[in-house]
Amino acid sequence: MTIPASALHDAAERFGTPLYVYDAAELDAALARVRAAFGTARVYYAMKANPNLTLLRRLHGAGVGFECVSPGELARAEAVGASGERILVNGPAKSETEYSAGGRLGATFIVDRAEEVALLPPHSRALVRVNPALAVSTHDHLATGAVGSKFGVTLAQAPRVLAALRDAGHTALGLHVHIGSAIRDAHDFTAAFGRLTELRAQTGPLAVLDAGGGWGLDADLGGIAREARAAASAFGAALWVEPGRYLVARAGTLLTRVVGTKRTGGTFCLVDAGMTELLRPMLYGALHPVTPLWDGGETGVWDIAGPACESGDLLARGVSLPQPRRGELLAIGEAGAYGAAMSSTYLTRSRPAEALYQAGGENGADWTLIRRRETPQDVWAAET
Ligand SMILES: Cc1ncc(COP(=O)(O)O)c(C=O)c1O
């Protein structure tokens, strides 16, 4: 994140806090890193990471497609002009709406179980998701390729599902694998792709291998790309990838203001954002870098606590900060993925505003508001 501190103060002043800010330069840089590593692979952004329409439009404009896992995500893809080859319809329990919208848009389906062959619109293009049955280096809730995971078909089932797709008149493009999210160790991908290539003798050559996403921010992207390309070429297949986090996490920062401090059994810096704005620390024990945007003398160690009436509502623990003062700003980093996307209206809290930073951007302004803060009335608007 390269947004200057003065610009962060300016945004907090103009749009209020809690506020998500995104750095357009880092968004573009992340996509460039993916393209440099994966070469000609087709990139489908897993929009669950951050579905803001402005970000989607930017990625669509750069030639990126979308992986969608709900009717709402398909509607977003359509709203930014994506169709056909630029959309993947994925998910373990797709609804009728997803089959019909995917069919209408000419999307490619990721088949997650054999039963789905009969549910697809006629003459669909499809990939078969394979569960490689592996333990991987991430939080249990983020692992999607473990033995007991609900995703995909087994290695033994995969060739039969490909054949069933063909028999039913669909185009069986190939295989799909996604082993989880925020995976730290590139060897996990090597192992997963290795399991898939064991199927080569049974499947014969395939048109497409979709290697999923899941790359941790510090994982060896070049190594993962090398392994993915090798696996695709073992099938004579084109490589597709589906990054979410990697494309948007570093670009996003959550700005929150200090509300006060408290020393009881713990030492708390209370802030105006919490689990409703950024659930990942509570849900996965995720660690986000915390940067104080004030100077000060003495440094102490603080737990950063939000306003919710839940003891688990902590954004970070044991953070070194100069003495916090009410009204000062904290920047919670690497928050562009699964941050705003997972924010909730629990406690009738309004979901935060979002702003995009581009030095000298639209009409010469550095900041563009890309989602206004909800009002309480927005929150209860659907209630009768
Ligand atoms: C099928 C699939 N593809 C891609 C992704 C994106 O993962 P990540 O954001 O970790 O890259 C996910 C996320 O869980 C997923 O389920």
The ligand as an SDF file (V2000), in Angstrom:
LIG
                    3D

 16 16  0  0  0  0  0  0  0  0999 V2000
  -13.3050  -22.2300   -6.1480 C   0  0  0  0  0  0  0  0  0  0  0  0
  -12.5410  -21.0520   -5.6750 C   0  0  0  0  0  0  0  0  0  0  0  0
  -11.6970  -20.4390   -6.5140 N   0  0  0  0  0  0  0  0  0  0  0  0
  -10.9800  -19.3680   -6.1140 C   0  0  0  0  0  0  0  0  0  0  0  0
  -11.0820  -18.8820   -4.8220 C   0  0  0  0  0  0  0  0  0  0  0  0
  -10.2340  -17.7260   -4.4400 C   0  0  0  0  0  0  0  0  0  0  0  0
   -9.3900  -18.0140   -3.3770 O   0  0  0  0  0  0  0  0  0  0  0  0
   -8.3300  -16.9380   -2.9220 P   0  0  0  0  0  0  0  0  0  0  0  0
   -9.0860  -15.6980   -2.6180 O   0  0  0  0  0  0  0  0  0  0  0  0
   -7.7160  -17.5010   -1.6940 O   0  0  0  0  0  0  0  0  0  0  0  0
   -7.3640  -16.7750   -4.0420 O   0  0  0  0  0  0  0  0  0  0  0  0
  -11.9470  -19.4930   -3.9240 C   0  0  0  0  0  0  0  0  0  0  0  0
  -12.0430  -18.9980   -2.5450 C   0  0  0  0  0  0  0  0  0  0  0  0
  -12.3490  -19.6440   -1.6100 O   0  0  0  0  0  0  0  0  0  0  0  0
  -12.7060  -20.6160   -4.3580 C   0  0  0  0  0  0  0  0  0  0  0  0
  -13.5480  -21.2350   -3.5310 O   0  0  0  0  0  0  0  0  0  0  0  0
  1  2  1  0
  2  3  1  0
  2 15  2  0
  3  4  2  0
  4  5  1  0
  5  6  1  0
  5 12  2  0
  6  7  1  0
  7  8  1  0
  8  9  2  0
  8 10  1  0
  8 11  1  0
 12 13  1  0
 12 15  1  0
 13 14  2  0
 15 16  1  0
M  END
$$$$
